[in-house]
Amino acid sequence: MKMTGISVPVGALRTKKSFGIGEFLDIIPFADFCKKASLKVIQLLPVNDTGTESSPYSALSASALHPIYISIEALPELSKADDAEHKKLLADIKKLKKQYNELPRFPYKELRNVKDMILKELFNLHRDEIVKSAELEKWIAANPWVKEYAVFKRLKSINLEASWKSWRQYRKIKAEGIEELWEEKSLKADHLFFAWVQMNLEKQFSQASEYVSNLGIMLKGDIPIMMNEDSHDAWAHPEFFNDNLRAGSPPDGPNPAGQNWGFPTYNWKKLKKCDYSWWRDRLRQAAKFYQLFRIDHILGFFRIWAVPQNECTALLGHTEPYEPVTIKELEELGFTKERIKWLSLPHVPTYIVQSANNGDYLGTHGILHTIMDRIGDEELWLFKPEIKSDKDIYAHEEIPLAVRDVLAKKWRDRMFVEVEDGKYYPAWTYDTTTAWSSLSDDEKRITAQFINEKRDDMENLWEKQARELLGMITDTTNMTACAEDLGVNIRSLNSVLNDLSIMSLKVVRWNRLWAKEGQPFIPFEEYPEKSVTTTSVHDSSTLRLWWTEEPDAADFYEAFPPVGAFSESGASGSRGSAKGASASKAAASSNIKPGSYSPEVAEYLLEKVAESQSIFCIHPVQDFLGLSESYYAENPLDERINVPGSVNEFNWTYRLPVPVETLIKDNALTKKIAAIAALHDGKAKSKRS
């Protein structure tokens, strides 16, 4: 059975009860809207606590829900009280709600602090009864992770939200130490505050989840693959993380230096020793609310791009797991130990640095001597052993920035990256390095063949790891797994996903035969059944912005033209009423052209995508709202959720342009969405066909 759904960040929901941001209970009226529009799936972005970070993919906790999504007015401590203190608190809340609800996007940091302050005020009014609450005690016993979380949050608070790595006390702590702090009587109320908030968050989210389920709609969650290094999990369970490595992605067209995400990689060996209990607990927590879930960056379960902690770029990364290149293998290729040194260590000629230092030869030598060793009498230098990353280079502020930039670039200029003693990984861009250019044609051919064979061996390693890890993930709960499998292709990807019944992701604008001449779009009837089709994702432009601003929209128009789009004078050559109907369609299609957006264009695009053979068609709420011009932002850029590569207060703070209650009353909109859902479900045919 095919199903059409809608994706929306919880924070984007806007109702008459919202406190400046979407809350878990706002999912209930949104589900009513979805029911009326015949939508069967609601997909959410991650909802874990992210602390001071607005990005939902920068989790402070693998289990804790975000306090910003709590509905304070629905808390029993507030809703049943009518004394002066509570009345004043309610009056303050209503005043603040009015202030924040008038904003087009929500001010994350400010709103987080305001809601936290109100929650603490309410908690303090009921401190004695909450501390003695049998319900809370029972909930904590069923959710032991909350002890670590509460202790961590209190310590973080008294350290002014600073990273735990900068704390004077408790940077390193064992389970017994956390338990001692939790049991400390003088701190009991402080810790129970965080547990009380989490208990109520779970109750509200569960209430919303149950309501959605009772309507026959499925809730789909999103589990980020990585954890923030400043998370309570990395603090309490350092054994599960490689703190010396950071996850990222290798160089590609848009990112020539790769991406360093700043998240520690997992120590899968340690996790395996405890049967992946940390991951299993995380999945079971999600299964309390969801029937489906999105596995973020599923390629990372095959192999993650691991970058040394202090590298500014991802150029010197390697895959984990990897098949090492050994000294013996390089020697068998004909390279001496001296040449292996040439291939694996950056050799810096004086003249390159001198040109960045205004041609000052003596001054350049003085600079180079501070962080490099000269090779004999040659005008050639090697970095000193204490220089272990490009951050170490940039730390020498006495060196002009232009020179540091040149030195950092040369630091990354190596064919082979030494990952462990005597074990190397071919640099992702090895064939652009100085060392590569120095090889003979025969050496290049032999070395390239050797590297390709190594990568083939690694493909087998990656498949083995993925089958184990993803097998564990899919076996732990009954949730349907949906992959985010965008990025560099892995040979075994499709077979692993298919064998484990994991849905792949098909983003229409990127679902093309890239290796084929003309890079044609893949026809919708060829989309795999086990997949999720979508028009846009949270990191991309919306359908409206794509159609009006991006060149590949014209390719889509040519590949899937509206009926009659290319007929002369709008006629199809048929006679009588058929000719009139065809002419009418042609005239209508003349309004559908890339560069100009309208509800008619949105309808054409969504109807065309509904032809997908994917089980699920799940589109962002903004793309559905494109069916009514009354919901268009003056600037289509304002409809974006996130702009990758930028850090600002705009990202992740999108809100619906109107309350959900208004959408429910918009019969024209819900009828259009229902008609599109019927097309995908196979219950109707397009009026454009």
C-alpha positions, 0 to 999 in steps of 0.5 A, spaced: 500 500 500 502 506 497 502 512 502 503 520 502 506 524 507 508 530 510 515 532 513 515 538 518 520 540 524 516 540 531 518 547 532 515 549 525 508 548 528 504 554 529 497 553 533 493 558 537 496 554 543 504 555 541 509 558 546 513 562 540 515 555 537 511 548 535 510 544 541 509 536 542 502 537 543 501 541 537 502 535 533 495 533 535 491 539 531 496 538 525 494 530 525 487 533 524 489 537 518 493 531 515 487 526 516 483 531 512 488 532 507 488 524 506 496 524 509 498 517 512 505 519 515 508 525 519 515 525 519 519 530 524 526 532 524 530 530 530 527 532 537 533 531 542 535 536 547 541 540 543 542 545 548 545 551 546 545 549 539 539 550 534 541 544 529 537 538 531 542 534 528 547 536 534 544 532 540 546 534 547 543 527 549 541 521 545 535 519 549 533 526 552 527 530 549 528 537 547 525 542 553 523 547 548 518 543 545 514 542 552 507 545 553 508 549 559 500 551 560 498 543 559 503 541 565 498 539 571 502 543 576 500 549 572 493 548 569 490 546 576 492 551 580 489 558 581 492 562 587 496 568 586 503 566 584 500 561 579 495 566 576 501 571 575 505 566 572 500 564 567 499 572 565 506 572 564 506 566 559 500 569 555 504 576 555 510 572 552 506 568 548 503 573 544 510 577 543 513 571 540 507 568 536 508 574 532 515 573 530 515 570 523 521 565 525 523 563 532 529 566 536 531 559 539 536 561 544 532 567 547 526 562 547 530 556 550 532 561 556 525 564 557 521 557 557 527 554 562 526 560 566 518 559 567 519 551 568 524 552 574 519 557 577 513 552 576 518 547 579 520 551 585 512 552 586 511 545 587 518 543 589 516 539 595 511 535 592 515 533 586 521 531 590 516 526 593 513 524 587 512 516 587 510 517 579 517 521 578 520 516 582 517 510 578 519 514 571 526 515 573 527 507 575 524 506 568 529 511 564 536 510 568 539 514 563 536 520 566 540 520 572 546 521 567 543 527 563 540 530 570 547 530 573 550 533 566 545 538 565 546 541 572 554 541 571 553 544 565 549 550 568 553 551 573 559 552 568 555 557 564 553 552 558 561 551 557 563 544 554 565 539 559 572 539 556 573 545 559 570 544 566 575 544 572 571 538 575 568 532 573 571 532 566 573 525 567 568 521 571 566 514 572 559 511 573 560 511 580 562 518 580 555 520 577 551 516 581 554 519 587 552 526 585 545 523 583 545 521 590 547 527 594 541 530 598 543 537 597 543 536 589 537 532 589 532 537 587 536 540 582 537 533 579 530 532 579 528 538 576 531 535 569 528 529 570 521 532 572 521 536 565 523 529 561 517 525 564 512 531 562 516 531 555 515 524 554 508 524 557 506 530 552 509 526 546 506 520 547 499 523 548 501 526 541 503 520 538 497 516 540 493 521 537 496 520 531 496 513 531 489 513 532 487 517 526 491 511 522 497 516 521 504 513 522 509 518 525 516 518 523 522 520 527 529 521 525 535 519 529 542 523 527 548 518 526 553 522 530 553 525 537 555 532 539 562 531 543 559 536 548 553 531 549 552 527 556 553 521 552 560 522 550 561 525 557 558 519 561 561 514 556 567 516 553 569 508 551 564 508 546 567 514 542 573 516 539 575 522 541 581 523 537 577 523 530 572 527 528 566 524 523 565 528 516 565 527 508 571 526 503 572 531 498 567 532 492 565 537 487 561 542 492 566 541 498 573 540 495 576 540 502 571 535 504 567 536 511 569 536 518 562 535 522 566 536 529 562 530 532 567 524 535 566 517 531 564 511 534 568 506 537 564 500 534 569 495 537 567 497 544 560 498 543 560 491 540 563 488 547 556 490 550 552 488 544 551 495 542 546 496 548 547 504 547 545 504 540 539 499 542 537 503 548 537 509 543 532 505 538 527 503 544 527 510 546 525 512 539 520 506 538 516 509 544 513 514 539 515 512 532 512 507 527 518 509 522 524 512 523 530 515 518 537 513 519 541 519 518 547 518 513 546 511 513 553 511 509 556 512 516 554 505 518 558 502 512 564 506 513 565 513 516 570 518 514 574 519 520 578 526 520 584 527 526 581 531 531 585 538 530 585 538 522 581 544 520 579 540 513 577 533 512 583 532 506 587 528 511 581 523 513 580 516 512 575 511 512 573 507 518 574 501 517 580 501 512 584 496 509 591 499 511 597 500 506 603 497 509 611 499 508 612 492 505 607 493 500 609 500 498 616 497 497 614 491 493 611 497 488 618 499 488 619 505 493 624 505 497 624 508 504 626 515 502 621 515 497 616 512 502 617 518 506 617 523 500 610 520 498 607 520 505 610 527 508 609 534 506 616 537 503 616 544 503 620 548 498 623 555 500 621 558 494 613 557 495 613 560 502 618 566 500 613 568 495 608 568 500 612 572 504 614 578 500 620 575 497 624 575 503 629 570 503 632 571 510 625 572 513 622 566 510 628 562 513 627 565 520 619 563 519 621 556 517 626 554 522 620 555 528 616 550 525 620 546 520 627 542 519 631 543 513 633 537 509 641 538 509 643 544 505 637 543 500 632 549 500 627 543 502 623 543 509 619 538 513 615 539 519 617 538 526 615 532 530 611 537 534 606 539 528 601 534 528 595 538 525 594 544 521 591 547 527 598 547 530 600 551 524 595 556 525 597 557 532 603 560 531 600 567 530 607 570 530 607 567 522 603 572 517 597 569 516 598 568 508 604 564 510 600 560 515 595 559 509 601 556 504 604 552 510 597 549 511 596 547 504 602 544 504 601 540 510 595 537 506 599 535 500 601 528 501 599 521 497 599 517 503 596 519 510 599 515 516 593 513 520 597 508 525 605 507 525 607 504 519 599 503 516 597 508 511 591 510 507 591 513 500 589 520 500 582 521 497 585 526 492 592 523 492 592 524 484 593 531 485 599 531 490 606 534 488 608 527 490 604 524 485 606 529 479 613 526 481 612 519 479 613 516 472 607 514 468 609 506 469 609 508 477 602 512 476 599 506 473 602 501 478 600 505 484 593 507 481 591 500 480 594 498 487 590 503 490 584 501 486 585 494 489 585 496 496 579 500 495 575 494 492 578 490 499 575 496 503 568 495 499 568 488 502 570 491 509 564 496 509 559 491 507 561 486 512 560 492 518 554 495 515 550 488 515 552 487 522 550 494 524 544 495 520 542 488 522 542 490 529 538 497 528 533 493 524 532 487 529 532 492 535 525 494 534 519 494 530 520 500 527 520 501 519 527 503 517 528 509 512 535 510 509 538 517 508 543 514 503 545 520 499 552 521 497 558 517 494 555 510 492 558 504 496 558 498 491 554 494 496 549 499 498 543 497 494 543 490 496 544 491 504 538 496 504 534 491 500 536 485 504 534 488 510 528 491 508 531 498 509 527 504 505 532 508 500 531 515 499 529 518 492 530 526 492 527 527 485 531 533 483 538 529 484 535 522 482 538 522 475 543 517 471 549 521 472 554 517 469 549 517 462 550 522 457 545 528 458 544 525 465 537 524 464 532 524 470 530 517 472 523 515 470 518 515 476 515 508 474 522 506 475 523 508 482 524 502 487 518 500 491 522 500 497 524 507 497 521 514 500 520 519 494 521 526 496 521 533 493 526 537 497 530 535 504 531 540 510 538 542 507 536 543 500 532 549 497 524 548 497 520 546 491 518 553 489 526 556 490 528 550 486 523 551 480 525 559 480 532 559 481 536 553 480 538 551 473 536 543 473 529 545 474 529 546 466 531 539 465 526 536 469 521 540 465 524 538 459 524 531 462 516 531 464 513 536 460 506 538 462 501 535 457 501 540 451 507 544 453 510 543 446 504 542 441 503 548 436 498 553 438 496 549 444 493 543 439 494 536 439 491 535 432 485 531 434 478 533 432 472 535 436 471 535 443 478 532 444 481 537 440 478 542 445 480 539 451 487 538 449 487 545 447 485 547 454 490 543 457 495 546 452 493 553 454 493 551 462 500 548 461 503 554 458 503 557 465 507 552 467 515 554 466 521 554 470 522 561 473 515 562 475 512 559 481 504 558 482 499 554 485 498 551 478 506 549 478 506 546 485 500 542 483 503 539 476 510 538 480 507 534 486 502 530 481 508 528 477 512 526 483 506 522 485 507 517 479 513 514 483 513 507 485 516 508 492 511 506 497 512 512 501 512 519 498 513 524 503 514 532 502 516 538 506 510 542 509 513 548 505 512 544 498 505 542 500 503 549 502 505 551 495 499 549 492 496 556 495 499 562 494 496 565 500 502 562 504 507 564 500 513 568 503 515 574 500 522 572 499 522 564 497 528 564 501 525 565 508 521 558 507 528 554 507 529 550 514 537 550 513 542 553 509 548 548 509 555 551 510 552 557 514 551 558 522 546 564 523 540 565 527 536 563 521 537 556 520 533 551 523 528 556 526 522 556 520 515 556 522 509 555 518 506 562 516 499 561 519 496 557 525 495 550 523 487 551 525 487 556 519 490 550 514 484 545 517 479 550 515 482 551 508 478 546 504 481 548 497 488 546 500 486 539 503 482 537 497 488 539 493 493 535 497 488 529 498 487 529 490 495 528 490 495 523 495 490 519 491 494 519 485 500 516 489 495 511 492 493 509 485 486 511 487 485 517 482 488 519 475 491 526 474 487 531 470 493 533 466 493 526 463 
